[in-house]
Amino acid sequence: MDKRKSIDAHLVGRNKDTGSTASQIYYLTHQILKLSSHLESHSEDYSSRRGLRKLLGKRKRLLIYLSNDNTALYAKVVKTLGIRGLKGR
């Protein structure tokens, strides 16, 4: 629980809401990284591959929402997590 609070404080700034868009993007990114490393060694695990595609889609939808809602926070989240931004945004 302390990890979530520190992440939210870092990304959002003292906001303890773990359901915020920035927090959700952070946790999805770490799940995506874990699944990607799993799929490197288990390339024929199709159910995990499907789960990875679902997580990527969910993160993309959240990034679109965040870019429309709060552009400054969107830029900060993308820079902090080291992920590519959305095309044309």
Legacy VTK file of the C-alpha trace (Angstrom):
# vtk DataFile Version 3.0
C-alpha trace
ASCII
DATASET POLYDATA
POINTS 89 float
0.000 0.000 0.000
2.899 2.382 0.696
4.169 1.806 -2.839
0.869 2.996 -4.319
0.842 6.138 -2.196
4.385 7.046 -3.169
3.647 6.481 -6.853
0.558 8.659 -6.709
2.437 11.362 -4.828
5.168 11.251 -7.447
2.903 11.276 -10.503
-0.086 13.299 -9.405
1.294 15.280 -6.502
0.050 14.294 -3.042
-3.152 12.811 -4.429
-3.890 9.567 -2.581
-6.456 8.389 -5.098
-5.215 5.074 -6.474
-8.065 5.057 -8.970
-6.813 8.143 -10.742
-6.027 7.862 -14.421
-2.296 8.399 -13.901
-2.147 5.632 -11.282
-4.025 3.212 -13.493
-1.656 3.926 -16.386
1.310 3.327 -14.087
0.039 -0.055 -12.874
-0.967 -1.156 -16.377
2.502 -0.259 -17.633
4.133 -2.460 -15.024
1.776 -5.350 -15.782
2.582 -4.934 -19.477
6.312 -5.067 -18.750
5.910 -8.233 -16.688
3.833 -9.929 -19.385
6.275 -8.878 -22.094
9.187 -10.447 -20.250
7.112 -13.606 -19.719
6.325 -13.822 -23.419
10.006 -13.528 -24.361
10.662 -16.920 -22.789
7.211 -18.455 -23.499
6.520 -17.342 -27.048
3.640 -19.756 -27.644
1.568 -18.710 -24.641
-1.391 -17.390 -26.599
-3.648 -16.675 -23.644
-1.012 -14.399 -22.104
-0.554 -12.733 -25.472
-4.295 -12.023 -25.581
-4.138 -10.589 -22.078
-1.242 -8.367 -23.127
-3.241 -7.005 -26.068
-6.176 -6.266 -23.756
-3.920 -4.397 -21.312
-2.361 -2.395 -24.145
-5.799 -1.385 -25.378
-6.925 -0.351 -21.923
-3.784 1.724 -21.375
-4.251 3.382 -24.756
-7.834 4.351 -23.898
-6.694 5.790 -20.579
-3.914 7.750 -22.295
-6.415 9.188 -24.780
-8.694 10.227 -21.933
-5.833 11.791 -20.001
-4.518 13.689 -23.023
-7.968 15.183 -23.622
-8.581 15.948 -19.942
-5.197 17.148 -18.628
-2.455 17.662 -21.210
0.224 18.654 -18.698
-0.298 15.541 -16.585
-0.361 13.411 -19.754
3.055 14.744 -20.784
4.426 14.161 -17.274
3.135 10.564 -17.141
4.516 9.698 -20.584
7.907 11.186 -19.703
8.077 9.571 -16.243
7.133 6.097 -17.446
9.255 6.289 -20.592
6.458 5.189 -22.905
5.681 6.488 -26.358
2.982 9.094 -26.607
-0.040 8.805 -28.797
0.287 9.654 -32.461
-0.717 13.219 -33.234
-1.136 14.265 -29.588
LINES 1 90
89 0 1 2 3 4 5 6 7 8 9 10 11 12 13 14 15 16 17 18 19 20 21 22 23 24 25 26 27 28 29 30 31 32 33 34 35 36 37 38 39 40 41 42 43 44 45 46 47 48 49 50 51 52 53 54 55 56 57 58 59 60 61 62 63 64 65 66 67 68 69 70 71 72 73 74 75 76 77 78 79 80 81 82 83 84 85 86 87 88
